[in-house]
Amino acid sequence: MKIIDTHQHFWNYDATRHDWINEDMRAIRKNFLPEQLAPLLKENQVEGCISVQVDQTTEETDFLLALAKEHSFIQGVVGWVDLRAANLEDTLENYRDAKALKGFRHIIQAEGAGFMLQPNLIEGLKKLATRNYTYDLLIYAHQLKEANEFIKQVTELPIVIDHVAKPNIKNSEIDDWKKEITALAKYPNVYCKISGMATEAHWETWTMATLEPYLDTVVAAFGPERIMFGSDWPVCLLATSYSKWLKGVQNYFNTFSNTEQESIFAGNAIKFYKL
């Protein structure tokens, strides 16, 4: 069965630029590049990946696009541009021939209340839709209510929620997150990545059973046709290995039909990111 990893990162570690990698995360305070990922993909029979931004600069977008040119297993890039900028159209035009560039992301989880509802951001997102780009939505669970108000204004833009909107799995908080993410799933343009969950749980003690109530919720809300697998490598290494995470997700879905599994592990990614 074909597998595409819809969420991983590359970086040349820089203490200033990557100051979000705090002391608890010191295990990933080093370079992570295609040379480290390629053997993991091969070992786990993963055909390709989507490389997602971590820095909020166009230099980051260019860095990822350069890597995609060198490594065919990088099947798509989710970059960054300032969607609120007056010159957004010019910036997007500059990327017109960058075939690997599939969409964009902003670290909204670090922004304050109201960020998603800025008129110039909404206008920027509408411009992405006209150019057939996608948008990765990186938020915490407490931002889901605002996300609902935001998404209803951009229903023509394919949007995927990263890391199931980061519920507080560590403290078993589920009710509010469940209500809000289920509400978001009513928009047919919204997908959800099965990624980043182990790092929201207790890093040392989590099991797939810990995650099951959250997985059950997402599957019930979005259905097999709007969810996709992502590793969140190398951030996932704080709590799990690449193989353990992939195998855990595969085991969870092993009672689903072959068609459903093919959609979850590759088909939905191909459709969403136009691979």
TITI-297601 format. One record per atom (N, C-alpha, C): z, y, x. Coordinates in steps of 0.02 Angstrom, whole numbers, plus 50000, padded with zeros to 5 digits. Example, Ala and Ser with C-alpha at 12.3 -4.5 7.8 and 13.67 -1.06 7.14 Angstrom:
TITI-297601
503904971650660;503904977550615;503904983550660;503544988850642;503574994750684;503945000250645;
//
This chain:
TITI-297601
500004994050042;500005000050000;500005006350044;499585011050027;499535017250065;500175021350057;500415024350112;500995028750110;500825035350144;500975040850110;500915047450140;501605050750136;501845053050193;502485056550196;502355063950181;502595066250124;502425073050101;502875078450128;503335076750173;503795081950196;504105080350263;503855083550315;504165083050381;504045089550419;504395090250475;504375096550512;504255095350586;503945100350618;503895100450691;504175107050716;504495106850775;504695113050807;504805112150882;504695117650918;504935118350986;505595122050979;506135118550993;506795121350977;506935127851014;507165132750975;507365139251002;508015141350967;508535142551006;509205143750977;509215149750930;508815154850945;508805160750902;508395159550839;507795157050850;507335155950793;507595150650746;507925145650773;508175140150732;508935140350726;509195146350712;509925147050708;510225143650646;509785141250601;510035137450543;510275130550564;510075128350623;510315121850648;511005123050679;511515122350637;512195124150658;512515118750701;513155119750718;513505115250764;513535108050736;513615107450670;513635100850639;512965097150647;512435101050656;511765098150660;511495097850731;511945098050780;511725098650850;511285092750872;511315087150837;510895081450854;510155082950850;509975088150811;509255089850805;509095096450841;509545098450886;509415104450927;508975102650987;508365100650974;507885098951026;507195099150996;506685098251036;505995098351012;505845092150971;505465093250917;505195087750877;504465089150865;504035084850894;503325086150895;502945079750875;502285080250865;501905074350842;501995068150885;502115069050950;502205063250994;502815059050974;503325062450946;503915058750924;503815055450855;503415058750813;503335056150745;502815050550742;502285050950781;501735046150777;501965038850780;502405036850828;502615029850829;503015027750768;503385032450738;503775030850677;503305029550619;502785033550614;502295032550560;501955025750568;501765024250629;501425017850643;501885011950627;502505012350651;502995006950640;503105005650566;503095011050526;503245010350455;502615010250411;502035009750443;501395009350408;501285015250361;501455021150386;501335027350350;500685030350376;500215031550331;499545033550350;499515040750377;499905045150346;499865052150366;500445056150337;500445062550352;501015066750331;500785073750313;501225077250279;501165084350265;501685087950307;501475092450349;501935096150393;502115102750360;502775103850353;503025109550314;503375114550360;503275120950347;503555126250388;504315126150390;504585128850445;505305130450448;505415137750468;504945140650505;504995147750524;504595151950474;504825157950461;504495162350413;504065167450449;503545164850483;503065169050519;502375165950511;501865170050518;501185167250517;501055163450582;501435165050635;501375161250698;501565153950686;502055152750643;502245145950625;501665142450590;501345145850544;500765143050508;500225141150558;500085145650605;499565144450655;499755138550701;500395138150718;500655132650760;500535125950726;500695125450662;500605119150625;499865117550616;499455122550605;498735121350597;498435118850663;498685121550719;498435119250784;498625111950795;499235110050775;499445103050782;499015098450738;498845100850678;498435096850632;497735095750660;497485100650698;496825099750729;496845094350783;497415093750816;497485088950871;497655081950848;497975081450789;498235074950766;497995073550695;497565068750686;497255067450621;497755064850569;498335062150592;498825059750543;499175065450507;499125071550533;499395077350497;498845079250446;498925076950386;498395077650336;498415084350299;498965087850305;499015094350272;499585098350301;499545104950292;500055109550316;500285113950258;500945114750252;501235119650207;501515125150251;501175130750252;501345136150297;501755141650264;501765147450297;502115153250270;501675159450277;501665163450225;501415170250227;501885174450185;501875180950195;502295185450154;501925186550088;502165182950037;501825183249972;501935189849937;502395193849962;502535200449931;502155206049964;501785204550017;501455209750057;500855212650021;500735219050032;500165222550002;499505219750028;499525217150090;498905214650121;498835207050115;499155204150065;499145196850057;498435194150052;498005197450013;497315195050005;496965194550073;497075199450117;496755199250183;497025193450224;497675192250220;497975186750258;497685180050234;497655179150168;497385172950141;496655172050159;496285177550161;495575177250180;495505174850252;495975176950295;495955174750365;496035167150372;496355164050323;496465156750324;495935152950284;495435156350262;494945153350216;494645146850243;494525146550308;494195140750337;494695135550365;495335136750355;495845132050380;495925126450329;495525121150336;495505115850286;496165112150280;496545111850334;497185108250332;497725112050294;497625118550284;498135122550251;498105121450175;498625118050150;498625115950079;499045120550035;499555123850064;499985127950023;500485131750066;500985134550033;501465138850067;502175137550042;502655140150081;503365139450063;503755145350091;504295146950058;504775151950082;505465148650076;505915150450122;506585147450120;507005151050066;506835149750004;507165153249949;507905151249944;508085145349968;508785143249965;509245148250001;508965152050048;509365156850086;509355163850055;508985164750001;508915171349970;509425172349913;509555178549897;510035180149845;509745179649775;510175180549726;509965180349656;509425185549644;508935183749603;508395188349585;507785188049629;507835184549685;507265184349731;506635181749698;506695176349660;506115173149630;505785177249575;506155182249550;505895185949492;505585192649511;505505193949577;505195200149599;504455200249577;504245205649545;503555206049521;503035204949576;503165207649636;502665206949689;502625199749715;503175195949710;503155188849728;502755184949676;502875186449612;502505183049559;501755184349566;501575190549581;500875192249590;500575188449649;500965187849703;500735184149762;500605176849746;501055173949707;500985166949688;500365165849644;500225170649602;499625170149560;498995170349602;499025174049658;498445174249703;498355167449737;498905163949751;498845157249780;498485152649732;498645153249668;498335148949618;497575149949615;497355156149621;496635157549616;496265154649676;496615153449731;496295150649791;496445143149799;496715140149747;496845132849746;497355130549797;497845134849812;498405132849854;498975130149811;499455127049844;500055124549811;500665128449836;501235127149804;501855130449825;502425125449827;502765125049884;503365121049891;503975125349875;504375123249827;504945127149805;505585124249835;505875127949884;506475125749918;507075129649892;507475126449850;508045129749819;508645125049816;509225127949805;509825124049790;509885123149714;510305118449695;510395116949624;510595123149584;511015127449613;511255133249576;510705138449563;510125137549595;509565142149585;509055139549533;509195133749505;508715130749459;508605134949396;509135138049371;509065141949310;508585147849321;508655151149378;508195156549395;507485153949406;507445147949436;506795144949449;506425143749383;506785142149331;506475140949266;506145147449241;506485153049249;506205159549228;505585161349270;505615159449333;505075160849380;504455156549365;504565150049354;504005145449345;503615146849281;503955149149230;503595150449167;503085156149174;503125159849231;502655165349243;502065163249287;502105157149315;501565154749359;501375147549342;501235146449279;501105139549256;500425136849280;500015141249309;499365138949334;499405136649407;499975137649440;500065135949511;500395129149519;500095124449556;500435118149570;501065119349613;501645117449588;502285118549622;502635111949631;502925110849690;503325104849701;504025106949723;504525103949691;505215105249709;505405100949769;505605104149823;505805100449883;506505097649874;506605091549899;507275088549905;507655088349839;507305087049785;507575086749716;508055092649701;507915098449732;508305104549722;509015104049748;509125099849797;509745099549835;510385099549793;510475094549750;511115094149713;511685092549762;512285094249743;512875092949785;513085085649777;512715081249810;512845074049804;513505072249838;513655075949891;514275074649929;514895074749884;514895079349836;515455080049790;515315077349720;514785073149715;514595069849653;514455074649595;514235080749611;514075085549558;513375083849531;513335082849466;512685080749438;512515084149371;512995085649329;512855087549260;512415093749254;512615099349286;512225105549281;511545104649312;511525101449372;510885100249405;510425096149360;510695090849330;510295086449287;509995090349228;510385094449197;510145098449141;509585103149162;509685106549218;509195111649239;508555108649268;508615103249306;507995100449335;507585096849281;507925094149231;507575091149174;507195096549135;507495102449131;507155108049097;506535110249135;506575110249202;505995112149243;505415107249236;505595100949226;505085095649223;504625096249162;504815100349115;504395101149055;503735104849072;503715108149130;503095111649150;502645106649186;502045105349160;501625100149189;501375101749259;501415107949280;501185109849348;501725108649401;502325106349380;502885105549426;502985098149444;503005096849509;503125090149538;503805090249573;504015084449599;504655084049633;504605079149692;504875081249749;504875076949808;505525072949813;505465066449821;506035062049835;506145062649910;506525067549930;506635069050001;507295072650009;507555072750071;508135076750087;508775075050050;508815069150021;509405067449980;509985064850022;509835061050073;510385058250114;510795063750147;510455069150166;510815074550200;511215078850151;511115077950086;511535081350036;512145077050017;512155070950042;512715066350030;513165066250092;513685062050092;514085060950153;513645057550205;513535060850261;513065058250310;513225051250335;513865049850342;514065043350371;514145037750320;514285039550257;514485034350210;514025033350150;513495037350143;513065036850084;512715030050082;512545027950022;512125022150012;511605023949959;511115019749949;510625021049896;510965021049828;511505017349821;511885017349758;512175024249744;512365027749797;512625034649790;512085039149759;511465037949779;510915042249759;510595040349693;510735034249670;510395031649610;510425036149549;511005038949531;511025043249471;510545049249476;510465051749537;510015057449548;509285055249546;509145049549576;508475046749572;508285045049501;508745042049464;508615040249394;508435046449354;508795051949367;508675058249331;507975060949344;507785061049407;507135063849427;506565059549399;506645053049403;506125048549378;506055049349302;506615049749267;506585050649194;506275057349176;506405062549216;506175069249199;505435070149215;505215067949274;504535069249297;504055063449286;504325057449281;503895051549275;503565049849342;503325043749349;503015041549412;502405045449432;502115049249385;501495052849401;501625059849430;502265061949436;502405068549464;502975068549515;503085062849548;503565062549602;503215059849664;503475061749723;503165059249785;503675058449840;503525053749884;503985052149939;503925057249996;504505059150024;504515063150084;505105061050127;505025061450193;505565059250238;506045064850256;505805071050259;506185076650287;506375075450360;505965071650396;506065070850468;505905077350503;506285079450553;506845075950584;507525077750555;507555082050504;508205083950475;508565077750448;508185072950422;508475066850394;508885063050446;508735063950510;509075060150563;509815061650567;510035067050535;510745068550532;511125063250492;510765060050445;511095055350400;510775048450397;510175047750423;509825041350415;509245040950465;508995034950476;508385034250516;507775034750470;507205035850500;506585036250462;506485029750422;506565024050456;506435017550424;506935016150368;507565017750380;508075016350329;507935020350265;507735026650273;507595030750215;506985028150176;506445026850212;505845024350179;505985017750144;506315013150178;506445006550148;506915007150087;507395011750090;507845012750034;507475015249972;507015019949983;506615022549927;506135017249901;505835013449946;505395007949925;505765002749884;506365001049905;506774996149868;506954998749798;507105005249794;507265008149729;506675007349680;506065008249706;505475008149662;505135001249659;505444996049687;505084989649692;504994986049625;505344988249573;505234985249507;504704989049467;504454994549494;503934998449461;503264994849470;502784996249428;502134993049434;501794995249499;501304991249521;500934992949581;500604999749574;500335001149516;500005007549503;500495013349510;501095012449482;501605017749487;501825018749559;501915013249596;502125013849666;501575017249708;500955015549694;500405018649730;500385026249718;500545028249657;500565035349640;501125038849678;501715035849677;502315038949707;502245039549782;501965034449814;501945034449887;501305037249917;500805038649877;500195041649905;499775045449853;499645042349796;499175045249748;499355052249724;499985053349710;500195059949686;500125065249740;500255063249802;500165067849859;499435069749867;498995064849862;498275065949868;498035070749814;498285069749754;498095074049698;498385081049705;499025081549721;499365088049724;499095092349780;499065089349841;498855093149900;498105092949913;497735089649868;497005089049874;496815086449943;497085080649961;496965077650027;496285074250029;
//
